[in-house]
Amino acid sequence: MVVGVDGSPGSRAALVDAMRSAALRGACLRVVAVYEPPEWRLPAAPTPLPDRAEIEESLAGAVRAMVTDVAYELGGEHLVRPPVTVEVARGDAADVLVRAAAGADELVVGHRGRGAVASALLGSVGWGCVRHAPCPVRVVPDGHRA
């Protein structure tokens, strides 16, 4: 089972859902965080940008902390923590998650609930995964509605 996380409330909800499901099924959980390198967004950096290793180490630490928090939270449900691996990759989130889902039973992603028009204009990781993943995709709402 693969779950994509980015630190947002939607991705945390997806992680909770995926960890709960993996624990109940006795499945392994692969947590994948994707980032866009800062140079992809800036025309010219005014200060030196962190290198790839720094970005990935920082992101991996944050994701591991989120996994630990969620596992602790779900421990109250008496669930046994499933085997979890954390991966960090750079690139387009939907593309990376679709590749990571090769051979998986399921891909779980969060949804920010921006609505159809905003998703159409801005693109959507969830939509990209639903359209291209090689396995079933579950899109989990974050539970917070404006």
DRENLO-233188 format. One record per residue: chain; x, y, z of N, C-alpha, C in turn. Coordinates in steps of 0.05 Angstrom, whole numbers, plus 32768, in hexadecimal, padded with zeros to 4 digits. Layout:
N
chain:A | n.x:X | n.y:Y | n.z:Z | ca.x:X | ca.y:Y | ca.z:Z | c.x:X | c.y:Y | c.z:Z
...
END
This chain:
146
chain:A | n.x:8011 | n.y:7FE9 | n.z:8000 | ca.x:8000 | ca.y:8000 | ca.z:8000 | c.x:8012 | c.y:8019 | c.z:8000
chain:A | n.x:800B | n.y:802D | n.z:7FF0 | ca.x:801B | ca.y:8045 | ca.z:7FED | c.x:8009 | c.y:805D | c.z:7FF6
chain:A | n.x:8015 | n.y:8070 | n.z:8005 | ca.x:8007 | ca.y:8088 | ca.z:800C | c.x:8019 | c.y:80A0 | c.z:8006
chain:A | n.x:800E | n.y:80B4 | n.z:7FF9 | ca.x:801D | ca.y:80CD | ca.z:7FF4 | c.x:8017 | c.y:80E1 | c.z:800A
chain:A | n.x:802D | n.y:80EE | n.z:8014 | ca.x:802A | ca.y:8102 | ca.z:8028 | c.x:803A | c.y:811B | c.z:8020
chain:A | n.x:8030 | n.y:8132 | n.z:8029 | ca.x:803E | ca.y:814C | ca.z:8024 | c.x:803C | c.y:815E | c.z:803C
chain:A | n.x:8033 | n.y:8155 | n.z:8053 | ca.x:8031 | ca.y:8165 | ca.z:806B | c.x:8017 | c.y:8174 | c.z:806E
chain:A | n.x:8006 | n.y:8173 | n.z:805A | ca.x:7FEC | ca.y:8181 | ca.z:805B | c.x:7FD8 | c.y:8171 | c.z:806C
chain:A | n.x:7FC3 | n.y:817E | n.z:8075 | ca.x:7FAE | ca.y:816F | ca.z:8084 | c.x:7FA3 | c.y:8158 | c.z:8073
chain:A | n.x:7FA0 | n.y:815C | n.z:8059 | ca.x:7F95 | ca.y:8147 | ca.z:8048 | c.x:7FA8 | c.y:812F | c.z:8047
chain:A | n.x:7FC2 | n.y:8134 | n.z:8046 | ca.x:7FD4 | ca.y:811D | ca.z:8045 | c.x:7FD6 | c.y:810F | c.z:8060
chain:A | n.x:7FD3 | n.y:811E | n.z:8075 | ca.x:7FD3 | ca.y:8112 | ca.z:8090 | c.x:7FBA | c.y:8100 | c.z:8092
chain:A | n.x:7FA4 | n.y:8109 | n.z:8088 | ca.x:7F8B | ca.y:80F8 | ca.z:8089 | c.x:7F90 | c.y:80DF | c.z:8078
chain:A | n.x:7F9D | n.y:80E2 | n.z:8061 | ca.x:7FA3 | ca.y:80CB | ca.z:8050 | c.x:7FB5 | c.y:80B7 | c.z:805F
chain:A | n.x:7FC9 | n.y:80C2 | n.z:806D | ca.x:7FDC | ca.y:80B1 | ca.z:807C | c.x:7FCD | c.y:80A2 | c.z:8093
chain:A | n.x:7FBB | n.y:80B0 | n.z:80A1 | ca.x:7FAB | ca.y:80A3 | ca.z:80B6 | c.x:7F9B | c.y:808C | c.z:80AA
chain:A | n.x:7F8D | n.y:8092 | n.z:8094 | ca.x:7F7C | ca.y:807E | ca.z:8087 | c.x:7F8D | c.y:8067 | c.z:807D
chain:A | n.x:7FA3 | n.y:806C | n.z:8070 | ca.x:7FB4 | ca.y:8057 | ca.z:8065 | c.x:7FC1 | c.y:8046 | c.z:807B
chain:A | n.x:7FCA | n.y:8053 | n.z:8090 | ca.x:7FD6 | ca.y:8044 | ca.z:80A6 | c.x:7FC1 | c.y:8032 | c.z:80B4
chain:A | n.x:7FA9 | n.y:803D | n.z:80B8 | ca.x:7F94 | ca.y:802D | ca.z:80C4 | c.x:7F8D | c.y:8015 | c.z:80B2
chain:A | n.x:7F8B | n.y:801A | n.z:8098 | ca.x:7F84 | ca.y:8004 | ca.z:8085 | c.x:7F9B | c.y:7FEF | c.z:8083
chain:A | n.x:7FB4 | n.y:7FF9 | n.z:8082 | ca.x:7FCA | ca.y:7FE6 | ca.z:8081 | c.x:7FCC | c.y:7FD5 | c.z:809A
chain:A | n.x:7FC7 | n.y:7FE1 | n.z:80B1 | ca.x:7FC7 | ca.y:7FD2 | ca.z:80CA | c.x:7FB2 | c.y:7FBC | c.z:80CB
chain:A | n.x:7F9A | n.y:7FC4 | n.z:80C2 | ca.x:7F84 | ca.y:7FB0 | ca.z:80C2 | c.x:7F88 | c.y:7F9A | c.z:80AE
chain:A | n.x:7F95 | n.y:7FA0 | n.z:8097 | ca.x:7F9A | ca.y:7F8C | ca.z:8083 | c.x:7FB3 | c.y:7F7C | c.z:8087
chain:A | n.x:7FC5 | n.y:7F85 | n.z:8099 | ca.x:7FDF | ca.y:7F79 | ca.z:809C | c.x:7FF1 | c.y:7F7F | c.z:8085
chain:A | n.x:7FEE | n.y:7F96 | n.z:8079 | ca.x:7FFE | ca.y:7F9E | ca.z:8061 | c.x:8015 | c.y:7FB0 | c.z:806A
chain:A | n.x:8028 | n.y:7FB2 | n.z:8058 | ca.x:803E | ca.y:7FC5 | ca.z:805B | c.x:8035 | c.y:7FE0 | c.z:8050
chain:A | n.x:8040 | n.y:7FF6 | n.z:805B | ca.x:8038 | ca.y:8011 | ca.z:8052 | c.x:8051 | c.y:8020 | c.z:8049
chain:A | n.x:8050 | n.y:8029 | n.z:8031 | ca.x:8066 | ca.y:8039 | ca.z:8025 | c.x:805C | c.y:8056 | c.z:8024
chain:A | n.x:8069 | n.y:8067 | n.z:8034 | ca.x:8062 | ca.y:8083 | ca.z:8036 | c.x:8075 | c.y:8093 | c.z:8024
chain:A | n.x:806A | n.y:80A1 | n.z:8010 | ca.x:807A | ca.y:80AF | ca.z:7FFC | c.x:8074 | c.y:80CD | c.z:7FFE
chain:A | n.x:8089 | n.y:80DC | n.z:8002 | ca.x:8087 | ca.y:80FA | ca.z:8002 | c.x:8096 | c.y:8104 | c.z:7FE9
chain:A | n.x:8089 | n.y:8116 | n.z:7FDB | ca.x:8095 | ca.y:8120 | ca.z:7FC2 | c.x:8099 | c.y:813E | c.z:7FC5
chain:A | n.x:80AF | n.y:8148 | n.z:7FBA | ca.x:80B4 | ca.y:8165 | ca.z:7FBB | c.x:80BD | c.y:816E | c.z:7FA0
chain:A | n.x:80B8 | n.y:8188 | n.z:7F9B | ca.x:80C2 | ca.y:8195 | ca.z:7F83 | c.x:80DB | c.y:81A4 | c.z:7F8C
chain:A | n.x:80F2 | n.y:81A0 | n.z:7F7F | ca.x:8109 | ca.y:81AF | ca.z:7F86 | c.x:8104 | c.y:81CD | c.z:7F84
chain:A | n.x:810F | n.y:81DD | n.z:7F97 | ca.x:8109 | ca.y:81FA | ca.z:7F97 | c.x:8111 | c.y:8207 | c.z:7F7C
chain:A | n.x:8125 | n.y:81FD | n.z:7F6F | ca.x:812D | ca.y:820A | ca.z:7F56 | c.x:8117 | c.y:8207 | c.z:7F40
chain:A | n.x:8105 | n.y:81F5 | n.z:7F44 | ca.x:80EF | ca.y:81F2 | ca.z:7F30 | c.x:80DB | c.y:8209 | c.z:7F32
chain:A | n.x:80DB | n.y:8216 | n.z:7F49 | ca.x:80C6 | ca.y:822B | ca.z:7F4E | c.x:80D2 | c.y:8247 | c.z:7F4C
chain:A | n.x:80EB | n.y:824B | n.z:7F4F | ca.x:80F7 | ca.y:8265 | ca.z:7F50 | c.x:8105 | c.y:826C | c.z:7F36
chain:A | n.x:8101 | n.y:8285 | n.z:7F2C | ca.x:8110 | ca.y:828D | ca.z:7F14 | c.x:812E | c.y:828F | c.z:7F1A
chain:A | n.x:8135 | n.y:829A | n.z:7F30 | ca.x:8151 | ca.y:829B | ca.z:7F39 | c.x:8152 | c.y:829D | c.z:7F57
chain:A | n.x:8162 | n.y:828C | n.z:7F63 | ca.x:8163 | ca.y:828B | ca.z:7F80 | c.x:8173 | c.y:82A3 | c.z:7F8B
chain:A | n.x:8168 | n.y:82B3 | n.z:7F9E | ca.x:8177 | ca.y:82C9 | ca.z:7FA9 | c.x:818C | c.y:82C0 | c.z:7FBD
chain:A | n.x:8188 | n.y:82A8 | n.z:7FC9 | ca.x:819C | ca.y:829D | ca.z:7FDB | c.x:81A0 | c.y:8280 | c.z:7FD3
chain:A | n.x:81B6 | n.y:8274 | n.z:7FDC | ca.x:81BB | ca.y:8258 | ca.z:7FD5 | c.x:81A4 | c.y:8246 | c.z:7FDE
chain:A | n.x:819B | n.y:8234 | n.z:7FCD | ca.x:8186 | ca.y:8222 | ca.z:7FD4 | c.x:8191 | c.y:820A | c.z:7FE2
chain:A | n.x:8181 | n.y:81FD | n.z:7FF4 | ca.x:818B | ca.y:81E5 | ca.z:8001 | c.x:818F | c.y:81CF | c.z:7FEB
chain:A | n.x:81A2 | n.y:81BE | n.z:7FF0 | ca.x:81A7 | ca.y:81A9 | ca.z:7FDD | c.x:8193 | c.y:8192 | c.z:7FE0
chain:A | n.x:8192 | n.y:8181 | n.z:7FCD | ca.x:817F | ca.y:816B | ca.z:7FCC | c.x:817F | c.y:815A | c.z:7FE5
chain:A | n.x:8197 | n.y:8154 | n.z:7FEF | ca.x:819A | ca.y:8143 | ca.z:8006 | c.x:818D | c.y:8150 | c.z:801F
chain:A | n.x:8191 | n.y:816B | n.z:8022 | ca.x:8186 | ca.y:8179 | ca.z:8039 | c.x:8167 | c.y:8179 | c.z:8037
chain:A | n.x:815D | n.y:817E | n.z:801F | ca.x:8140 | ca.y:817E | ca.z:801C | c.x:8134 | c.y:8163 | c.z:8023
chain:A | n.x:8140 | n.y:814E | n.z:8018 | ca.x:8135 | ca.y:8133 | ca.z:801C | c.x:8138 | c.y:812A | c.z:8039
chain:A | n.x:814E | n.y:8131 | n.z:8046 | ca.x:8152 | ca.y:8129 | ca.z:8062 | c.x:813D | c.y:8137 | c.z:8073
chain:A | n.x:8139 | n.y:8151 | n.z:806F | ca.x:8126 | ca.y:8160 | ca.z:807E | c.x:8109 | c.y:8156 | c.z:807A
chain:A | n.x:8102 | n.y:8151 | n.z:8061 | ca.x:80E7 | ca.y:8147 | ca.z:805A | c.x:80E3 | c.y:812B | c.z:8066
chain:A | n.x:80F7 | n.y:8119 | n.z:8063 | ca.x:80F5 | ca.y:80FE | ca.z:806E | c.x:80F1 | c.y:80FF | c.z:808D
chain:A | n.x:80FF | n.y:8111 | n.z:809A | ca.x:80FC | ca.y:8114 | ca.z:80B7 | c.x:80E0 | c.y:811D | c.z:80BF
chain:A | n.x:80D5 | n.y:8130 | n.z:80B0 | ca.x:80BA | ca.y:813A | ca.z:80B5 | c.x:80A5 | c.y:8124 | c.z:80B0
chain:A | n.x:80A9 | n.y:8114 | n.z:809B | ca.x:8096 | ca.y:80FF | ca.z:8094 | c.x:8098 | c.y:80E9 | c.z:80AA
chain:A | n.x:80B0 | n.y:80E1 | n.z:80B2 | ca.x:80B3 | ca.y:80CD | ca.z:80C7 | c.x:80A5 | c.y:80D6 | c.z:80E1
chain:A | n.x:80A7 | n.y:80F0 | n.z:80E7 | ca.x:809A | ca.y:80FB | ca.z:80FF | c.x:807B | c.y:80F9 | c.z:80FC
chain:A | n.x:8071 | n.y:80FF | n.z:80E4 | ca.x:8054 | ca.y:80FC | ca.z:80DF | c.x:804C | c.y:80DF | c.z:80E2
chain:A | n.x:805B | n.y:80CD | n.z:80D7 | ca.x:8055 | ca.y:80B0 | ca.z:80D9 | c.x:8054 | c.y:80A8 | c.z:80F7
chain:A | n.x:8068 | n.y:80B1 | n.z:8106 | ca.x:8068 | ca.y:80AA | ca.z:8123 | c.x:8050 | c.y:80B5 | c.z:8131
chain:A | n.x:8049 | n.y:80CE | n.z:812B | ca.x:8031 | ca.y:80DB | ca.z:8138 | c.x:8018 | c.y:80CB | c.z:8131
chain:A | n.x:8015 | n.y:80C4 | n.z:8118 | ca.x:7FFD | ca.y:80B6 | ca.z:810F | c.x:7FFC | c.y:809A | c.z:811C
chain:A | n.x:8013 | n.y:808C | n.z:811D | ca.x:8014 | ca.y:8072 | ca.z:8129 | c.x:800C | c.y:8073 | c.z:8146
chain:A | n.x:8016 | n.y:8088 | n.z:8154 | ca.x:8010 | ca.y:808B | ca.z:8170 | c.x:7FF2 | c.y:8090 | c.z:8173
chain:A | n.x:7FE7 | n.y:80A2 | n.z:8162 | ca.x:7FCA | ca.y:80A7 | ca.z:8163 | c.x:7FB9 | c.y:808E | c.z:815F
chain:A | n.x:7FC1 | n.y:807E | n.z:814B | ca.x:7FB2 | ca.y:8066 | ca.z:8145 | c.x:7FB7 | c.y:804F | c.z:8159
chain:A | n.x:7FCC | n.y:8052 | n.z:8169 | ca.x:7FD1 | ca.y:803E | ca.z:817D | c.x:7FBA | c.y:803C | c.z:8191
chain:A | n.x:7FAC | n.y:8052 | n.z:8195 | ca.x:7F94 | ca.y:8053 | ca.z:81A6 | c.x:7F7E | c.y:8041 | c.z:819B
chain:A | n.x:7F7F | n.y:803B | n.z:8182 | ca.x:7F6B | ca.y:8029 | ca.z:8176 | c.x:7F74 | c.y:800C | c.z:8178
chain:A | n.x:7F8B | n.y:8008 | n.z:8186 | ca.x:7F96 | ca.y:7FED | ca.z:8189 | c.x:7F9E | c.y:7FE0 | c.z:816F
chain:A | n.x:7FA6 | n.y:7FF1 | n.z:815C | ca.x:7FB0 | ca.y:7FE6 | ca.z:8143 | c.x:7FCE | c.y:7FE1 | c.z:8145
chain:A | n.x:7FD7 | n.y:7FCC | n.z:8139 | ca.x:7FF4 | ca.y:7FC6 | ca.z:8138 | c.x:7FFF | c.y:7FD6 | c.z:8121
chain:A | n.x:8014 | n.y:7FE5 | n.z:8126 | ca.x:8020 | ca.y:7FF5 | ca.z:8110 | c.x:802A | c.y:7FE4 | c.z:80FA
chain:A | n.x:8021 | n.y:7FEA | n.z:80E1 | ca.x:802B | ca.y:7FDA | ca.z:80CA | c.x:8048 | c.y:7FE1 | c.z:80C5
chain:A | n.x:8056 | n.y:7FCF | n.z:80B6 | ca.x:8071 | ca.y:7FD7 | ca.z:80AE | c.x:806F | c.y:7FEF | c.z:809B
chain:A | n.x:807F | n.y:8004 | n.z:80A2 | ca.x:807E | ca.y:801D | ca.z:8093 | c.x:809A | c.y:8024 | c.z:8088
chain:A | n.x:809B | n.y:802C | n.z:806F | ca.x:80B3 | ca.y:8037 | ca.z:8063 | c.x:80AC | c.y:8054 | c.z:805B
chain:A | n.x:80C0 | n.y:8065 | n.z:805D | ca.x:80BD | ca.y:8081 | ca.z:8055 | c.x:80D0 | c.y:8087 | c.z:803E
chain:A | n.x:80C5 | n.y:8093 | n.z:8029 | ca.x:80D6 | ca.y:809A | ca.z:8012 | c.x:80D1 | c.y:80B7 | c.z:800A
chain:A | n.x:80E6 | n.y:80C4 | n.z:8001 | ca.x:80E4 | ca.y:80DF | ca.z:7FF7 | c.x:80EE | c.y:80DF | c.z:7FDB
chain:A | n.x:80DF | n.y:80EC | n.z:7FC9 | ca.x:80E7 | ca.y:80EE | ca.z:7FAD | c.x:80E1 | c.y:810A | c.z:7FA3
chain:A | n.x:80F0 | n.y:8112 | n.z:7F8F | ca.x:80EA | ca.y:812C | ca.z:7F83 | c.x:80DC | c.y:8128 | c.z:7F68
chain:A | n.x:80CC | n.y:813B | n.z:7F61 | ca.x:80BE | ca.y:813A | ca.z:7F48 | c.x:80A1 | c.y:8142 | c.z:7F4B
chain:A | n.x:8091 | n.y:813C | n.z:7F36 | ca.x:8075 | ca.y:8142 | ca.z:7F37 | c.x:8067 | c.y:812D | c.z:7F49
chain:A | n.x:8057 | n.y:8136 | n.z:7F5C | ca.x:804C | ca.y:8124 | ca.z:7F70 | c.x:803B | c.y:810E | c.z:7F64
chain:A | n.x:8029 | n.y:8114 | n.z:7F51 | ca.x:8019 | ca.y:80FF | ca.z:7F45 | c.x:802A | c.y:80EB | c.z:7F37
chain:A | n.x:803D | n.y:80F4 | n.z:7F27 | ca.x:804E | ca.y:80E2 | ca.z:7F18 | c.x:805E | c.y:80CF | c.z:7F2B
chain:A | n.x:806A | n.y:80DB | n.z:7F3F | ca.x:807A | ca.y:80CB | ca.z:7F52 | c.x:8068 | c.y:80B6 | c.z:7F60
chain:A | n.x:8050 | n.y:80BF | n.z:7F69 | ca.x:803F | ca.y:80AD | ca.z:7F78 | c.x:8034 | c.y:8096 | c.z:7F66
chain:A | n.x:802E | n.y:809D | n.z:7F4D | ca.x:8025 | ca.y:8088 | ca.z:7F3A | c.x:803B | c.y:8074 | c.z:7F36
chain:A | n.x:8054 | n.y:807D | n.z:7F33 | ca.x:806B | ca.y:806A | ca.z:7F30 | c.x:806E | c.y:8059 | c.z:7F49
chain:A | n.x:806B | n.y:8066 | n.z:7F60 | ca.x:806F | ca.y:8058 | ca.z:7F7A | c.x:8059 | c.y:8043 | c.z:7F7E
chain:A | n.x:8042 | n.y:8047 | n.z:7F72 | ca.x:802C | ca.y:8035 | ca.z:7F75 | c.x:802E | c.y:801C | c.z:7F63
chain:A | n.x:8042 | n.y:801A | n.z:7F52 | ca.x:8045 | ca.y:8002 | ca.z:7F42 | c.x:8049 | c.y:7FEA | c.z:7F54
chain:A | n.x:8038 | n.y:7FD7 | n.z:7F51 | ca.x:8039 | ca.y:7FBF | ca.z:7F62 | c.x:802A | c.y:7FC1 | c.z:7F7D
chain:A | n.x:8020 | n.y:7FD9 | n.z:7F83 | ca.x:8011 | ca.y:7FDC | ca.z:7F9C | c.x:7FF5 | c.y:7FD3 | c.z:7F99
chain:A | n.x:7FE9 | n.y:7FCC | n.z:7FB0 | ca.x:7FCC | ca.y:7FC5 | ca.z:7FB0 | c.x:7FBA | c.y:7FDD | c.z:7FB0
chain:A | n.x:7FC5 | n.y:7FF4 | n.z:7FBA | ca.x:7FB5 | ca.y:800C | ca.z:7FBC | c.x:7FC7 | c.y:8024 | c.z:7FBF
chain:A | n.x:7FBE | n.y:803B | n.z:7FB5 | ca.x:7FCC | ca.y:8055 | ca.z:7FB8 | c.x:7FB8 | c.y:8067 | c.z:7FC7
chain:A | n.x:7FC1 | n.y:8073 | n.z:7FDD | ca.x:7FB0 | ca.y:8085 | ca.z:7FED | c.x:7FBC | c.y:80A1 | c.z:7FEB
chain:A | n.x:7FAB | n.y:80B5 | n.z:7FE5 | ca.x:7FB3 | ca.y:80D1 | ca.z:7FE5 | c.x:7F9F | c.y:80E2 | c.z:7FF3
chain:A | n.x:7FA7 | n.y:80F9 | n.z:7FFB | ca.x:7F95 | ca.y:810C | ca.z:8008 | c.x:7F88 | c.y:811E | c.z:7FF3
chain:A | n.x:7F73 | n.y:812B | n.z:7FFC | ca.x:7F65 | ca.y:813E | ca.z:7FEA | c.x:7F60 | c.y:8157 | c.z:7FFA
chain:A | n.x:7F67 | n.y:816E | n.z:7FEF | ca.x:7F64 | ca.y:8187 | ca.z:7FFD | c.x:7F48 | c.y:8193 | c.z:7FFA
chain:A | n.x:7F38 | n.y:8188 | n.z:7FE9 | ca.x:7F1C | ca.y:8191 | ca.z:7FE6 | c.x:7F1A | c.y:81AD | c.z:7FD9
chain:A | n.x:7F2B | n.y:81B3 | n.z:7FC6 | ca.x:7F2A | ca.y:81CD | ca.z:7FB9 | c.x:7F12 | c.y:81D0 | c.z:7FA7
chain:A | n.x:7F06 | n.y:81BA | n.z:7F9E | ca.x:7EEF | ca.y:81BC | ca.z:7F8D | c.x:7EF7 | c.y:81B7 | c.z:7F70
chain:A | n.x:7EE3 | n.y:81B2 | n.z:7F5F | ca.x:7EE7 | ca.y:81AA | ca.z:7F43 | c.x:7EF5 | c.y:81BF | c.z:7F33
chain:A | n.x:7EED | n.y:81D8 | n.z:7F36 | ca.x:7EF9 | ca.y:81ED | ca.z:7F25 | c.x:7F16 | c.y:81F1 | c.z:7F2D
chain:A | n.x:7F1C | n.y:81F4 | n.z:7F47 | ca.x:7F37 | ca.y:81F8 | ca.z:7F4F | c.x:7F49 | c.y:81E0 | c.z:7F47
chain:A | n.x:7F3F | n.y:81C8 | n.z:7F4A | ca.x:7F4E | ca.y:81B0 | ca.z:7F42 | c.x:7F54 | c.y:81B0 | c.z:7F25
chain:A | n.x:7F40 | n.y:81B8 | n.z:7F14 | ca.x:7F44 | ca.y:81B9 | ca.z:7EF8 | c.x:7F59 | c.y:81CE | c.z:7EF0
chain:A | n.x:7F58 | n.y:81E5 | n.z:7EFD | ca.x:7F6B | ca.y:81FA | ca.z:7EF7 | c.x:7F87 | c.y:81F5 | c.z:7F02
chain:A | n.x:7F88 | n.y:81EB | n.z:7F1A | ca.x:7FA2 | ca.y:81E8 | ca.z:7F27 | c.x:7FAE | c.y:81CC | c.z:7F24
chain:A | n.x:7F9F | n.y:81B9 | n.z:7F1B | ca.x:7FA9 | ca.y:819E | ca.z:7F1A | c.x:7FA4 | c.y:8191 | c.z:7F35
chain:A | n.x:7FA6 | n.y:8177 | n.z:7F36 | ca.x:7FA1 | ca.y:8169 | ca.z:7F4F | c.x:7FB1 | c.y:8150 | c.z:7F50
chain:A | n.x:7FC0 | n.y:814C | n.z:7F66 | ca.x:7FCF | ca.y:8134 | ca.z:7F69 | c.x:7FBC | c.y:811C | c.z:7F6A
chain:A | n.x:7FA7 | n.y:811E | n.z:7F7A | ca.x:7F94 | ca.y:8109 | ca.z:7F7C | c.x:7F88 | c.y:8101 | c.z:7F61
chain:A | n.x:7F81 | n.y:8115 | n.z:7F51 | ca.x:7F75 | ca.y:8110 | ca.z:7F36 | c.x:7F8A | c.y:8102 | c.z:7F24
chain:A | n.x:7FA3 | n.y:810C | n.z:7F25 | ca.x:7FB8 | ca.y:80FF | ca.z:7F15 | c.x:7FBC | c.y:80E2 | c.z:7F1D
chain:A | n.x:7FBB | n.y:80DD | n.z:7F37 | ca.x:7FBE | ca.y:80C1 | ca.z:7F40 | c.x:7FA6 | c.y:80B0 | c.z:7F37
chain:A | n.x:7F8E | n.y:80BA | n.z:7F3A | ca.x:7F77 | ca.y:80AB | ca.z:7F32 | c.x:7F78 | c.y:80A4 | c.z:7F15
chain:A | n.x:7F80 | n.y:80B7 | n.z:7F05 | ca.x:7F81 | ca.y:80B3 | ca.z:7EE8 | c.x:7F97 | c.y:809F | c.z:7EDF
chain:A | n.x:7FAE | n.y:809E | n.z:7EED | ca.x:7FC5 | ca.y:8090 | ca.z:7EE2 | c.x:7FD0 | c.y:8079 | c.z:7EF4
chain:A | n.x:7FC6 | n.y:8076 | n.z:7F0C | ca.x:7FD2 | ca.y:8062 | ca.z:7F1E | c.x:7FCB | c.y:8046 | c.z:7F14
chain:A | n.x:7FDE | n.y:8033 | n.z:7F18 | ca.x:7FDA | ca.y:8017 | ca.z:7F0F | c.x:7FCB | c.y:8006 | c.z:7F24
chain:A | n.x:7FBF | n.y:8013 | n.z:7F38 | ca.x:7FB1 | ca.y:8005 | ca.z:7F4D | c.x:7F99 | c.y:8017 | c.z:7F56
chain:A | n.x:7F88 | n.y:800C | n.z:7F67 | ca.x:7F73 | ca.y:801D | ca.z:7F71 | c.x:7F7E | c.y:8035 | c.z:7F81
chain:A | n.x:7F70 | n.y:804B | n.z:7F80 | ca.x:7F79 | ca.y:8063 | ca.z:7F8E | c.x:7F62 | c.y:806C | c.z:7FA1
chain:A | n.x:7F69 | n.y:8071 | n.z:7FB9 | ca.x:7F56 | ca.y:807C | ca.z:7FCD | c.x:7F5E | c.y:8099 | c.z:7FD3
chain:A | n.x:7F4C | n.y:80AC | n.z:7FCF | ca.x:7F50 | ca.y:80C8 | ca.z:7FD4 | c.x:7F41 | c.y:80CF | c.z:7FEE
chain:A | n.x:7F50 | n.y:80D7 | n.z:8002 | ca.x:7F45 | ca.y:80DB | ca.z:801D | c.x:7F43 | c.y:80F9 | c.z:8022
chain:A | n.x:7F2A | n.y:8102 | n.z:8029 | ca.x:7F27 | ca.y:811F | ca.z:8030 | c.x:7F35 | c.y:8125 | c.z:804A
chain:A | n.x:7F3C | n.y:813E | n.z:804E | ca.x:7F4A | ca.y:8145 | ca.z:8067 | c.x:7F38 | c.y:8149 | c.z:807F
chain:A | n.x:7F1E | n.y:8149 | n.z:807A | ca.x:7F0B | ca.y:814C | ca.z:8090 | c.x:7F05 | c.y:8168 | c.z:8099
chain:A | n.x:7F14 | n.y:817B | n.z:808E | ca.x:7F10 | ca.y:8198 | ca.z:8094 | c.x:7F04 | c.y:81A5 | c.z:807C
chain:A | n.x:7EEC | n.y:81AF | n.z:807F | ca.x:7EDF | ca.y:81BD | ca.z:8069 | c.x:7EDB | c.y:81DA | c.z:8071
chain:A | n.x:7EE0 | n.y:81EB | n.z:805D | ca.x:7EDE | ca.y:8208 | ca.z:8062 | c.x:7EC1 | c.y:8211 | c.z:805F
END
